[in-house]
């Protein structure tokens, strides 16, 4: 109980108590429970209505498959009499139900508005009979009869339903259909354990039959619908096939409302997943109204809070006046000491701050002197590279004066390289600058090997030389190509550096026509690059590989390909980044 008096003297507690008494807690509580009750009522009614609709849809689906089962059994009946000697009728007379097979297929085709194509395959010789509504040209080689026969082999006396597929066995057709199949079994003789299959009837059903059944559901783009059999196979879905496999097998996501209803004829179910956000969109108006009411009441509470704040602001203003004096340089001030609440503690803290500020002034002078010393050291670090550049320029001019032009050019290339390498503070440079540095480096290589090694740089028309890439990422790769690819080969060689655009990225590849590597050597090199702990024979490839992964992510490292006696390629892909002159250098030293 000893803590209660101190809480009573707290400005924060006084202000909070006044704010809460006005009605913030009752406001939020009333709004929350009202909205929750209304939302629950709407959601329950919506779910009940949808359950009834899905039940009705499953009943219609069951009837659709049952009707197509009846259509497939027309092969066994003519009027009210059972057909006898089916085998002779099909194999010798080419008839089903005492009518020509083509006429029978036309009867099936035009007996239902959703049947697009009808096929009959005679078992005796595999002869194919076909009818179609749209006079399309059939591609027999693309007709997947073998795939369609698989469910009929397992259950020869039952109807087979082949899931949704493209009608790509007709020229120019992009329609999606569902295929129904049934064997024609000779029932004129004795019943056998292994049925005597005379032929097989198939007919393609347009998926519009499904669209018409589910029209009343008014599905949106985010909603999902699946018709599945007892084994988990999907006959129909309103999404792409890859999405169907992933969605139908997994659990229902939290942002979806799922309805399931059995289809007795299939032994399967119809699954509908509706997006909750779109389904309950009508609740947004009510939520908006509640939010507006909360905002209005909050404004009223803010006005009340401002009134209380003004009553407590007088002591704070006194502290502010003393702070103004301190800002002007007068440290001989003391804030008026208040009570034991927060304002009193603020005044006490201000007085201590002034006292300690006096002590910190001396330390500030010392820090300033150290800062000046740091600036001088920085100036010296700038003078040293400048002195080195000037010295190299004097040596180069002396070589030129002595008619040693090649030596002068080599010194110039070295000077440009030193200037490029010593220029700290930049991680990314333009493609153009990186290629200029590579040209300077390769000039010395070309002179050293008496022009036996050639460098070529190719940029596709879609690549902008002003795009950015990691600094010093090409030179180690080219150096590796020369030292380990071309030199062991002997004779002449060439190195190609290519830049090509791949979508929103740039593919950079360094090729050489050197000795190449055996598969074992290539595998060892790839293991060293992929393993951060693996030791490397040099720092070139490994350094570039790790820098690329650090800058752009683990997928942007080096990819090495090589063939013995053919050559080696090293490739990396970086995202496109616009750039320009990102350094203080005004240009390279020209020859």
DADA-V867929 format. One line per field, one symbol per residue. ss: DSSP state (H for helix, E for strand, - for the rest). phi: phi as a letter, one per 40 degrees, with the letter a starting at -180 (. if undefined). psi: psi as a letter, one per 20 degrees, with the letter a starting at -180 (. if undefined). A space follows every 50 residues. Layout:
# DADA-V867929
ss=???
phi=???
psi=???
This chain:
# DADA-V867929
ss=---HHHHH--HHHHHHHHHHHH-HHHHHHHHHHHHHHHHHHHHHHHHHHH HHHHHHHHHHHHHHHHHHHHHHHHHHEE--EE---HHHHHH---EE--EE HHHHHHHHHH----EEEEEEEE-----EEEEE-----E-HHH--HHHHHH HHHH-----EEEEEEE---E-----EEEEEEEEEE-----------EEEE EEEEEE-HHHHHH-HHH------EEEEE-----EEEE---HHHHHHHHH- -----EEEEEEEE----EEEEEEEEHHHH---HHHHHHHHHHHHHHHHHH HHHHHHHHHHHHHHHHHHHHHHHHHHH--------------HHHHHHHHH HHHHHHHHHHHHHHHHHHHHHHHHHHHHHHHHHHHHHHHHHHHHHHHHHH H---HHHHHHHHHHHHHHHHHH-----EEEHHHHHHHHHHHHHHHHHH-- --EEEEEEE--------EEE----HHHHHHHHHHHHHHH---EEEEEEEE EE--EEEEEEEE------HHHHHHHHHHHH---------HHHHHHHHHHH HH-HHH--EEEEE---EEEEEEEEE----------------
phi=.cccdccccccccccccccccdhccccccccccccccccccccccccccc ccccccccccccccccccccccccccbbgbbccbfccccccbcfbbggbd dccccccccccaccccabbbbccdbgcbbaaacbfcccbdcccccccccd ccccbccbcbbccdaccccbcgcbcbbbbbbaccbcbcbccbcbccccab bbacbccccccccccccfcccccbabbbcccgcbcaacbcdccccccccc cccccbbbbbacbdccgbabbbbbcccccbcccccccccccccccccccc cccccccccccccdccdccccccccccchcccbbcccccbcccccccccc cccccccccccccccccccccccccccccccccccccccccccccccccc ccgbccccccccccccccccccccgbcbbcdcccccccccccccccccbf fcbbbbbbbcccccccccaccfccdcccdccccbbcdccggcaabbbbbb cbgcbbcbbbbabccgbcdccccccccccccccccbcaccccccdccccc cbhccbccbbbabcgbibbbbabbccbcaacbacccicccc
psi=iiighhhhiphgggghggghhhjgghghgggghghgggghgggghggggh ghghghghghghhghgghggghjihiqociqppqlhghgghgilqpkjqq ghhghhgggjipiipgqpqpophgjjpppqqqhjlqpqnhhiolhghhhg hhhhmhjrqpoprprqljjqpjpjqprpppqpqopojhbqpqhoqnohrp pqppppihhgghhjhhhlqrhiqqppoqahjiqohqqjrqgghgggghhr rpqhjqoppppqnhhijbrpppopphghhkhiihggggghgghggghhgg hhgghhghhhhiighhhghghhhhhhhijojlqpqppbbjahhghggghg ghggghhghigghhgghhghghhghghhhghhhghghgggghhggghhgg hjkmhhgghhhgggghgghgginrjphqrqhghhhgghgggighggghkl kipqppppprhippiiqqrpqkihghggghhggiggghhqbrrqppoqpq pnckrppppoqqlbhaqqhgggggghhhhhohipqqhrifggggghgghg girhikaqppqqppjgaqppqqpqqppqabokrjpirrpq.
